[in-house]
Amino acid sequence: MKIESLDHLVLTVRDFEATCEFYQKVLGMGLREFKPGRFALHFGDQKLNIHEMDMPVDKNVKHPTPGSADLCFLTKTPLEEVLLELKVLGIAIVEGQGQRTGAQGPIHSIYVYDPDENLIEIANRV
């Protein structure tokens, strides 16, 4: 077997509304209901399924833990513009611009926290 791409991740959250507002307003993702009462945040060809911590949906989820994710999202928007948008929205920068290593090579990125304090990296390919 050889895996070719990532389809989705499941993000465990404390506050559904706060999470959806952050990912829609700050990162421009779209919210869709994919089953009655089950929602995902879509971007590109991927999605983040939202799993509320106090509402288990799968018996195979043993340790739903908000705030344990560390995600990197690529954008074509220049980081200088991203920083201005984040400032307007009142989003604190955890770590400023820096050269880092992405899955396909060098990236230039910044870090912020989402409402559950998941570490969110926003990056441009170099």
Z-matrix of the N, CA and C atoms (Angstrom, degrees):
N
C 1 1.458
C 2 1.521 1 108.75
N 3 1.331 2 115.22 1 144.83
C 4 1.455 3 121.67 2 174.74
C 5 1.523 4 107.99 3 -139.46
N 6 1.321 5 117.14 4 117.61
C 7 1.464 6 122.47 5 -179.79
C 8 1.523 7 108.69 6 -73.05
N 9 1.336 8 116.75 7 136.80
C 10 1.460 9 119.66 8 -177.75
C 11 1.520 10 114.68 9 -106.33
N 12 1.336 11 118.31 10 -26.56
C 13 1.464 12 118.71 11 178.80
C 14 1.528 13 109.74 12 -166.12
N 15 1.306 14 114.84 13 170.65
C 16 1.457 15 122.39 14 177.94
C 17 1.520 16 108.72 15 -97.26
N 18 1.317 17 117.34 16 128.61
C 19 1.460 18 121.34 17 178.67
C 20 1.528 19 111.09 18 -89.52
N 21 1.337 20 116.79 19 -53.19
C 22 1.459 21 119.85 20 179.38
C 23 1.524 22 111.35 21 -156.75
N 24 1.316 23 114.59 22 161.64
C 25 1.454 24 123.68 23 171.18
C 26 1.518 25 106.97 24 -121.05
N 27 1.320 26 116.29 25 155.15
C 28 1.456 27 120.81 26 174.30
C 29 1.523 28 107.47 27 -107.26
N 30 1.319 29 115.99 28 125.49
C 31 1.450 30 122.28 29 -179.03
C 32 1.527 31 108.45 30 -108.01
N 33 1.337 32 116.33 31 117.52
C 34 1.462 33 121.05 32 177.14
C 35 1.524 34 108.45 33 -83.74
N 36 1.341 35 116.74 34 129.51
C 37 1.466 36 121.03 35 -173.50
C 38 1.521 37 111.44 36 -131.29
N 39 1.330 38 115.95 37 153.77
C 40 1.459 39 122.11 38 174.82
C 41 1.531 40 111.25 39 -83.52
N 42 1.334 41 115.35 40 -40.59
C 43 1.464 42 120.74 41 -171.79
C 44 1.530 43 108.88 42 -129.33
N 45 1.318 44 115.77 43 103.71
C 46 1.463 45 122.08 44 -177.57
C 47 1.527 46 111.34 45 -55.47
N 48 1.311 47 117.86 46 -48.65
C 49 1.470 48 122.22 47 -176.27
C 50 1.529 49 111.61 48 -62.61
N 51 1.331 50 117.19 49 -46.76
C 52 1.463 51 121.06 50 -179.03
C 53 1.529 52 110.40 51 -63.44
N 54 1.327 53 116.15 52 -41.00
C 55 1.463 54 120.45 53 179.08
C 56 1.521 55 110.70 54 -63.01
N 57 1.322 56 116.85 55 -49.41
C 58 1.469 57 120.61 56 -178.62
C 59 1.517 58 111.34 57 -61.89
N 60 1.328 59 117.23 58 -40.57
C 61 1.463 60 120.52 59 178.78
C 62 1.531 61 110.56 60 -61.60
N 63 1.340 62 117.02 61 -45.50
C 64 1.461 63 120.67 62 -179.99
C 65 1.525 64 111.45 63 -61.20
N 66 1.310 65 116.85 64 -52.34
C 67 1.468 66 119.96 65 -174.97
C 68 1.536 67 112.58 66 -69.47
N 69 1.329 68 117.50 67 -29.89
C 70 1.460 69 119.96 68 176.83
C 71 1.529 70 110.78 69 -78.93
N 72 1.333 71 116.37 70 -51.84
C 73 1.461 72 120.77 71 -173.37
C 74 1.529 73 112.45 72 -74.13
N 75 1.329 74 116.87 73 -42.72
C 76 1.462 75 120.36 74 -174.97
C 77 1.527 76 111.75 75 -85.13
N 78 1.346 77 117.64 76 -43.63
C 79 1.458 78 120.93 77 -174.20
C 80 1.530 79 114.06 78 -105.10
N 81 1.322 80 117.56 79 -2.04
C 82 1.461 81 121.31 80 174.07
C 83 1.520 82 115.47 81 71.82
N 84 1.320 83 117.32 82 24.97
C 85 1.466 84 120.24 83 179.25
C 86 1.516 85 110.53 84 -82.86
N 87 1.328 86 116.18 85 158.52
C 88 1.456 87 121.77 86 179.13
C 89 1.520 88 110.73 87 -106.02
N 90 1.316 89 116.59 88 136.72
C 91 1.465 90 122.15 89 -179.95
C 92 1.525 91 109.82 90 -94.34
N 93 1.337 92 116.03 91 130.53
C 94 1.471 93 121.60 92 177.64
C 95 1.524 94 110.02 93 -136.56
N 96 1.306 95 114.79 94 142.70
C 97 1.458 96 120.44 95 173.69
C 98 1.531 97 107.33 96 -88.96
N 99 1.337 98 117.35 97 124.10
C 100 1.464 99 119.38 98 -177.66
C 101 1.522 100 112.71 99 -107.07
N 102 1.320 101 118.05 100 -15.24
C 103 1.467 102 125.85 101 171.26
C 104 1.517 103 104.94 102 -147.58
N 105 1.313 104 118.41 103 158.99
C 106 1.469 105 117.67 104 177.69
C 107 1.533 106 111.31 105 -54.72
N 108 1.328 107 115.71 106 119.39
C 109 1.453 108 121.43 107 179.02
C 110 1.518 109 115.30 108 80.39
N 111 1.331 110 119.27 109 1.98
C 112 1.475 111 123.06 110 179.04
C 113 1.517 112 108.90 111 -115.90
N 114 1.320 113 115.74 112 130.98
C 115 1.458 114 121.37 113 -173.75
C 116 1.523 115 111.80 114 -127.47
N 117 1.332 116 114.72 115 154.30
C 118 1.458 117 121.71 116 176.45
C 119 1.521 118 109.28 117 -139.13
N 120 1.315 119 115.27 118 148.33
C 121 1.453 120 123.23 119 174.64
C 122 1.522 121 107.33 120 -99.94
N 123 1.328 122 116.03 121 118.86
C 124 1.465 123 122.09 122 -174.59
C 125 1.523 124 111.68 123 -101.10
N 126 1.330 125 115.28 124 142.56
C 127 1.458 126 123.49 125 174.65
C 128 1.522 127 107.09 126 -154.31
N 129 1.329 128 117.45 127 133.72
C 130 1.463 129 120.39 128 -176.91
C 131 1.520 130 110.69 129 53.24
N 132 1.324 131 116.38 130 -130.23
C 133 1.463 132 122.11 131 178.41
C 134 1.528 133 112.19 132 -99.97
N 135 1.317 134 117.53 133 14.16
C 136 1.458 135 121.79 134 -176.64
C 137 1.518 136 111.13 135 -121.98
N 138 1.337 137 113.31 136 173.40
C 139 1.461 138 118.43 137 175.79
C 140 1.518 139 110.01 138 -152.51
N 141 1.323 140 114.19 139 157.60
C 142 1.459 141 123.02 140 171.29
C 143 1.523 142 106.87 141 -111.86
N 144 1.317 143 117.50 142 112.58
C 145 1.457 144 119.80 143 173.48
C 146 1.522 145 107.63 144 -74.91
N 147 1.319 146 116.24 145 139.90
C 148 1.456 147 121.20 146 -178.88
C 149 1.529 148 109.08 147 -100.35
N 150 1.325 149 115.54 148 124.27
C 151 1.464 150 122.73 149 179.46
C 152 1.521 151 107.55 150 -120.70
N 153 1.332 152 115.94 151 109.21
C 154 1.458 153 119.16 152 179.23
C 155 1.522 154 109.28 153 -73.08
N 156 1.305 155 116.35 154 131.55
C 157 1.455 156 123.07 155 -172.53
C 158 1.530 157 113.26 156 -56.49
N 159 1.310 158 118.17 157 -37.04
C 160 1.466 159 120.19 158 -176.71
C 161 1.527 160 113.35 159 -94.18
N 162 1.326 161 117.25 160 9.41
C 163 1.457 162 121.06 161 179.14
C 164 1.530 163 109.59 162 -130.85
N 165 1.345 164 117.74 163 75.04
C 166 1.468 165 119.34 164 -177.76
C 167 1.519 166 111.55 165 -59.22
N 168 1.322 167 115.31 166 134.27
C 169 1.462 168 120.64 167 -179.40
C 170 1.526 169 111.79 168 -111.30
N 171 1.314 170 116.84 169 -19.01
C 172 1.458 171 121.10 170 -179.32
C 173 1.516 172 109.21 171 -130.10
N 174 1.321 173 116.18 172 129.75
C 175 1.467 174 119.36 173 178.91
C 176 1.524 175 112.24 174 -68.42
N 177 1.335 176 117.10 175 -17.40
C 178 1.462 177 120.24 176 -179.76
C 179 1.530 178 113.73 177 -85.62
N 180 1.332 179 118.36 178 -1.77
C 181 1.463 180 121.24 179 175.45
C 182 1.517 181 107.49 180 -85.93
N 183 1.323 182 116.24 181 106.08
C 184 1.462 183 120.66 182 -173.55
C 185 1.525 184 113.78 183 -85.65
N 186 1.332 185 117.90 184 -34.51
C 187 1.457 186 120.39 185 -173.76
C 188 1.526 187 111.58 186 -136.65
N 189 1.327 188 118.12 187 68.12
C 190 1.468 189 118.32 188 178.75
C 191 1.528 190 110.01 189 -65.09
N 192 1.330 191 116.38 190 119.85
C 193 1.458 192 120.99 191 -173.04
C 194 1.526 193 111.49 192 -133.53
N 195 1.329 194 117.18 193 107.42
C 196 1.462 195 118.94 194 175.65
C 197 1.526 196 110.58 195 -66.61
N 198 1.322 197 115.98 196 145.64
C 199 1.459 198 120.83 197 174.51
C 200 1.515 199 115.38 198 83.64
N 201 1.314 200 117.69 199 11.26
C 202 1.474 201 119.72 200 -177.84
C 203 1.525 202 113.36 201 -101.45
N 204 1.318 203 117.38 202 0.99
C 205 1.475 204 120.10 203 -176.89
C 206 1.526 205 111.92 204 -89.80
N 207 1.307 206 115.16 205 153.36
C 208 1.456 207 124.34 206 174.82
C 209 1.528 208 104.61 207 -137.94
N 210 1.342 209 116.86 208 101.27
C 211 1.463 210 122.30 209 -171.70
C 212 1.519 211 110.80 210 -117.29
N 213 1.328 212 115.71 211 144.53
C 214 1.460 213 121.21 212 176.09
C 215 1.524 214 108.58 213 -119.29
N 216 1.323 215 116.51 214 125.55
C 217 1.459 216 122.84 215 178.33
C 218 1.521 217 109.34 216 -114.33
N 219 1.327 218 115.96 217 134.49
C 220 1.461 219 121.79 218 177.47
C 221 1.524 220 109.61 219 -91.59
N 222 1.318 221 115.64 220 141.64
C 223 1.454 222 121.64 221 174.85
C 224 1.517 223 109.28 222 -137.67
N 225 1.324 224 115.69 223 150.77
C 226 1.463 225 120.38 224 173.93
C 227 1.527 226 110.66 225 -89.70
N 228 1.335 227 116.79 226 -11.54
C 229 1.458 228 121.05 227 176.42
C 230 1.528 229 108.44 228 -67.31
N 231 1.337 230 118.01 229 126.27
C 232 1.465 231 119.80 230 179.58
C 233 1.536 232 111.31 231 -56.19
N 234 1.334 233 116.22 232 141.50
C 235 1.466 234 120.52 233 -176.79
C 236 1.522 235 112.81 234 -58.22
N 237 1.327 236 117.91 235 -30.76
C 238 1.462 237 119.79 236 177.85
C 239 1.531 238 110.18 237 -60.90
N 240 1.339 239 116.81 238 -40.44
C 241 1.467 240 121.03 239 177.25
C 242 1.527 241 110.57 240 -69.67
N 243 1.327 242 116.64 241 -40.01
C 244 1.461 243 121.00 242 177.77
C 245 1.526 244 109.71 243 -59.19
N 246 1.318 245 117.34 244 -45.20
C 247 1.463 246 121.39 245 179.77
C 248 1.520 247 111.88 246 -60.92
N 249 1.339 248 116.89 247 -40.21
C 250 1.462 249 120.26 248 177.71
C 251 1.525 250 111.39 249 -64.90
N 252 1.343 251 116.76 250 -42.74
C 253 1.469 252 120.99 251 178.08
C 254 1.516 253 110.95 252 -61.87
N 255 1.333 254 116.70 253 -44.14
C 256 1.464 255 120.66 254 -179.75
C 257 1.522 256 111.20 255 -63.45
N 258 1.334 257 116.86 256 -39.01
C 259 1.460 258 121.19 257 178.53
C 260 1.527 259 110.51 258 -62.22
N 261 1.330 260 116.55 259 -46.22
C 262 1.469 261 121.31 260 178.89
C 263 1.536 262 110.69 261 -59.47
N 264 1.331 263 116.75 262 -37.48
C 265 1.461 264 121.81 263 -178.81
C 266 1.533 265 112.95 264 -82.80
N 267 1.321 266 116.87 265 -4.06
C 268 1.458 267 120.13 266 179.26
C 269 1.524 268 114.07 267 74.33
N 270 1.318 269 116.83 268 26.53
C 271 1.466 270 121.57 269 -179.93
C 272 1.528 271 108.49 270 -91.93
N 273 1.322 272 116.65 271 121.16
C 274 1.465 273 121.80 272 -179.17
C 275 1.528 274 110.87 273 -73.73
N 276 1.304 275 115.88 274 141.80
C 277 1.458 276 122.34 275 176.13
C 278 1.527 277 107.44 276 -88.51
N 279 1.330 278 116.64 277 125.67
C 280 1.463 279 122.00 278 179.13
C 281 1.525 280 109.68 279 -80.45
N 282 1.317 281 115.88 280 -44.27
C 283 1.464 282 121.59 281 176.36
C 284 1.512 283 107.96 282 -145.17
N 285 1.317 284 115.59 283 132.29
C 286 1.453 285 121.90 284 -175.36
C 287 1.515 286 114.36 285 -75.01
N 288 1.317 287 113.40 286 -172.65
C 289 1.459 288 121.33 287 -174.82
C 290 1.521 289 111.97 288 -55.75
N 291 1.328 290 113.59 289 137.71
C 292 1.454 291 119.41 290 177.91
C 293 1.511 292 111.04 291 -163.32
N 294 1.311 293 114.97 292 157.99
C 295 1.460 294 122.24 293 177.07
C 296 1.532 295 107.70 294 -84.15
N 297 1.338 296 116.35 295 129.09
C 298 1.451 297 121.31 296 -178.71
C 299 1.525 298 109.35 297 -139.21
N 300 1.318 299 116.52 298 -179.98
C 301 1.460 300 120.80 299 -178.09
C 302 1.517 301 110.03 300 -110.93
N 303 1.336 302 116.44 301 120.87
C 304 1.457 303 122.26 302 175.93
C 305 1.511 304 111.15 303 -97.24
N 306 1.311 305 116.47 304 -178.33
C 307 1.467 306 121.96 305 -178.34
C 308 1.516 307 112.48 306 -64.03
N 309 1.347 308 116.81 307 -31.03
C 310 1.463 309 119.88 308 -176.37
C 311 1.521 310 112.80 309 -114.91
N 312 1.323 311 116.89 310 13.42
C 313 1.459 312 119.86 311 178.51
C 314 1.509 313 111.86 312 137.83
N 315 1.342 314 116.74 313 -164.73
C 316 1.460 315 121.09 314 -176.09
C 317 1.528 316 112.33 315 -65.21
N 318 1.318 317 114.37 316 144.40
C 319 1.465 318 121.96 317 174.14
C 320 1.520 319 108.69 318 -133.39
N 321 1.303 320 115.86 319 158.90
C 322 1.468 321 124.41 320 173.88
C 323 1.521 322 104.26 321 -116.95
N 324 1.345 323 118.28 322 124.01
C 325 1.461 324 118.19 323 -170.20
C 326 1.523 325 113.60 324 -146.43
N 327 1.339 326 113.37 325 169.91
C 328 1.463 327 123.98 326 173.17
C 329 1.522 328 107.68 327 -132.65
N 330 1.338 329 115.94 328 165.63
C 331 1.461 330 121.29 329 178.97
C 332 1.534 331 110.74 330 -125.90
N 333 1.334 332 115.25 331 140.63
C 334 1.468 333 123.33 332 172.40
C 335 1.526 334 107.56 333 -137.47
N 336 1.328 335 116.18 334 170.06
C 337 1.457 336 121.22 335 172.77
C 338 1.516 337 110.04 336 -107.42
N 339 1.332 338 116.62 337 145.67
C 340 1.465 339 120.49 338 170.44
C 341 1.530 340 107.96 339 -87.51
N 342 1.335 341 119.45 340 -178.47
C 343 1.469 342 120.22 341 -176.83
C 344 1.531 343 115.29 342 -60.00
N 345 1.331 344 118.49 343 -23.14
C 346 1.467 345 121.34 344 177.84
C 347 1.523 346 112.12 345 -96.36
N 348 1.316 347 117.12 346 7.70
C 349 1.458 348 124.45 347 -177.33
C 350 1.529 349 113.02 348 66.62
N 351 1.345 350 116.02 349 28.19
C 352 1.453 351 119.30 350 165.90
C 353 1.518 352 105.91 351 -68.76
N 354 1.319 353 116.95 352 140.44
C 355 1.452 354 120.86 353 178.64
C 356 1.524 355 109.23 354 -81.41
N 357 1.323 356 116.45 355 120.17
C 358 1.449 357 122.68 356 -177.12
C 359 1.521 358 108.85 357 -113.21
N 360 1.316 359 115.92 358 117.76
C 361 1.460 360 122.00 359 177.31
C 362 1.530 361 107.47 360 -100.56
N 363 1.319 362 116.06 361 131.96
C 364 1.466 363 122.58 362 178.26
C 365 1.519 364 105.99 363 -116.90
N 366 1.340 365 116.02 364 124.17
C 367 1.467 366 119.23 365 -168.39
C 368 1.523 367 113.59 366 -136.26
N 369 1.337 368 113.76 367 153.04
C 370 1.457 369 124.13 368 167.91
C 371 1.518 370 107.14 369 -109.65
N 372 1.334 371 116.37 370 138.35
C 373 1.459 372 118.87 371 170.45
C 374 1.521 373 108.86 372 -68.51
N 375 1.330 374 117.50 373 145.90
C 376 1.462 375 122.17 374 178.85
C 377 1.513 376 107.97 375 -96.17
